[in-house]
Amino acid sequence: MYFWKIESLTQELKAGGLPQSERVKYLLATVIVYSVVLESSFFFAEPITFLQILQSAFMFVITIAGTLYCYVVNRRGDNQEFIDRFVCVGWVVLVRITALFVVVYFPYVIAGHAIGGEKFERFSESINVVDVTFTLFICALSYWLIGRHINRIAHE
């Protein structure tokens, strides 16, 4: 894996000499860096709570494990074009998960305000167990769905 010599990397890519098993290392490294930057950015906005740290740690683990899971699923199939499949299928899954979020989470908030009023307002002001559980579930579900679709592609 190259860290600095981009000329050597570009030549290897141009020649088609960089195998998928090496390319996935670049994807995983990029996903890890994005995950660390994204999760750590939340710690600058407000006082850090134990739940935030716990959620960030689990999100980091789910992100790495989910990416590796999808890679293994693809490798057990035809072992072709993993990064293309991961990015393209991941995009559609992201759009669908966003729609699910709107359909499930917004009614939860509206009902919470309607039923709980001020109590719900205080409950929802900061991160809580429901938020963490929902977020982790959605993240894990996303990787499972991506893997399921990659599995279908890799075995057809």
Secondary structure as a PSIPRED ss2 file (coil, helix, strand):
# PSIPRED VFORMAT (PSIPRED V4.0)

   1 M C   1.000  0.000  0.000
   2 Y C   1.000  0.000  0.000
   3 F C   1.000  0.000  0.000
   4 W C   1.000  0.000  0.000
   5 K C   1.000  0.000  0.000
   6 I H   0.000  1.000  0.000
   7 E H   0.000  1.000  0.000
   8 S H   0.000  1.000  0.000
   9 L H   0.000  1.000  0.000
  10 T H   0.000  1.000  0.000
  11 Q H   0.000  1.000  0.000
  12 E H   0.000  1.000  0.000
  13 L H   0.000  1.000  0.000
  14 K H   0.000  1.000  0.000
  15 A H   0.000  1.000  0.000
  16 G C   1.000  0.000  0.000
  17 G C   1.000  0.000  0.000
  18 L C   1.000  0.000  0.000
  19 P C   1.000  0.000  0.000
  20 Q H   0.000  1.000  0.000
  21 S H   0.000  1.000  0.000
  22 E H   0.000  1.000  0.000
  23 R H   0.000  1.000  0.000
  24 V H   0.000  1.000  0.000
  25 K H   0.000  1.000  0.000
  26 Y H   0.000  1.000  0.000
  27 L H   0.000  1.000  0.000
  28 L H   0.000  1.000  0.000
  29 A H   0.000  1.000  0.000
  30 T H   0.000  1.000  0.000
  31 V H   0.000  1.000  0.000
  32 I H   0.000  1.000  0.000
  33 V H   0.000  1.000  0.000
  34 Y H   0.000  1.000  0.000
  35 S H   0.000  1.000  0.000
  36 V H   0.000  1.000  0.000
  37 V H   0.000  1.000  0.000
  38 L H   0.000  1.000  0.000
  39 E H   0.000  1.000  0.000
  40 S H   0.000  1.000  0.000
  41 S H   0.000  1.000  0.000
  42 F H   0.000  1.000  0.000
  43 F H   0.000  1.000  0.000
  44 F H   0.000  1.000  0.000
  45 A C   1.000  0.000  0.000
  46 E C   1.000  0.000  0.000
  47 P C   1.000  0.000  0.000
  48 I C   1.000  0.000  0.000
  49 T C   1.000  0.000  0.000
  50 F H   0.000  1.000  0.000
  51 L H   0.000  1.000  0.000
  52 Q H   0.000  1.000  0.000
  53 I H   0.000  1.000  0.000
  54 L H   0.000  1.000  0.000
  55 Q H   0.000  1.000  0.000
  56 S H   0.000  1.000  0.000
  57 A H   0.000  1.000  0.000
  58 F H   0.000  1.000  0.000
  59 M H   0.000  1.000  0.000
  60 F H   0.000  1.000  0.000
  61 V H   0.000  1.000  0.000
  62 I H   0.000  1.000  0.000
  63 T H   0.000  1.000  0.000
  64 I H   0.000  1.000  0.000
  65 A H   0.000  1.000  0.000
  66 G H   0.000  1.000  0.000
  67 T H   0.000  1.000  0.000
  68 L H   0.000  1.000  0.000
  69 Y H   0.000  1.000  0.000
  70 C H   0.000  1.000  0.000
  71 Y H   0.000  1.000  0.000
  72 V H   0.000  1.000  0.000
  73 V H   0.000  1.000  0.000
  74 N H   0.000  1.000  0.000
  75 R H   0.000  1.000  0.000
  76 R H   0.000  1.000  0.000
  77 G C   1.000  0.000  0.000
  78 D C   1.000  0.000  0.000
  79 N C   1.000  0.000  0.000
  80 Q C   1.000  0.000  0.000
  81 E C   1.000  0.000  0.000
  82 F H   0.000  1.000  0.000
  83 I H   0.000  1.000  0.000
  84 D H   0.000  1.000  0.000
  85 R H   0.000  1.000  0.000
  86 F H   0.000  1.000  0.000
  87 V H   0.000  1.000  0.000
  88 C H   0.000  1.000  0.000
  89 V H   0.000  1.000  0.000
  90 G H   0.000  1.000  0.000
  91 W H   0.000  1.000  0.000
  92 V H   0.000  1.000  0.000
  93 V H   0.000  1.000  0.000
  94 L H   0.000  1.000  0.000
  95 V H   0.000  1.000  0.000
  96 R H   0.000  1.000  0.000
  97 I H   0.000  1.000  0.000
  98 T H   0.000  1.000  0.000
  99 A H   0.000  1.000  0.000
 100 L H   0.000  1.000  0.000
 101 F H   0.000  1.000  0.000
 102 V H   0.000  1.000  0.000
 103 V H   0.000  1.000  0.000
 104 V H   0.000  1.000  0.000
 105 Y H   0.000  1.000  0.000
 106 F H   0.000  1.000  0.000
 107 P H   0.000  1.000  0.000
 108 Y H   0.000  1.000  0.000
 109 V H   0.000  1.000  0.000
 110 I H   0.000  1.000  0.000
 111 A H   0.000  1.000  0.000
 112 G H   0.000  1.000  0.000
 113 H H   0.000  1.000  0.000
 114 A H   0.000  1.000  0.000
 115 I H   0.000  1.000  0.000
 116 G H   0.000  1.000  0.000
 117 G C   1.000  0.000  0.000
 118 E H   0.000  1.000  0.000
 119 K H   0.000  1.000  0.000
 120 F H   0.000  1.000  0.000
 121 E H   0.000  1.000  0.000
 122 R H   0.000  1.000  0.000
 123 F H   0.000  1.000  0.000
 124 S H   0.000  1.000  0.000
 125 E H   0.000  1.000  0.000
 126 S C   1.000  0.000  0.000
 127 I C   1.000  0.000  0.000
 128 N C   1.000  0.000  0.000
 129 V H   0.000  1.000  0.000
 130 V H   0.000  1.000  0.000
 131 D H   0.000  1.000  0.000
 132 V H   0.000  1.000  0.000
 133 T H   0.000  1.000  0.000
 134 F H   0.000  1.000  0.000
 135 T H   0.000  1.000  0.000
 136 L H   0.000  1.000  0.000
 137 F H   0.000  1.000  0.000
 138 I H   0.000  1.000  0.000
 139 C H   0.000  1.000  0.000
 140 A H   0.000  1.000  0.000
 141 L H   0.000  1.000  0.000
 142 S H   0.000  1.000  0.000
 143 Y H   0.000  1.000  0.000
 144 W H   0.000  1.000  0.000
 145 L H   0.000  1.000  0.000
 146 I H   0.000  1.000  0.000
 147 G H   0.000  1.000  0.000
 148 R H   0.000  1.000  0.000
 149 H H   0.000  1.000  0.000
 150 I H   0.000  1.000  0.000
 151 N H   0.000  1.000  0.000
 152 R H   0.000  1.000  0.000
 153 I H   0.000  1.000  0.000
 154 A H   0.000  1.000  0.000
 155 H C   1.000  0.000  0.000
 156 E C   1.000  0.000  0.000
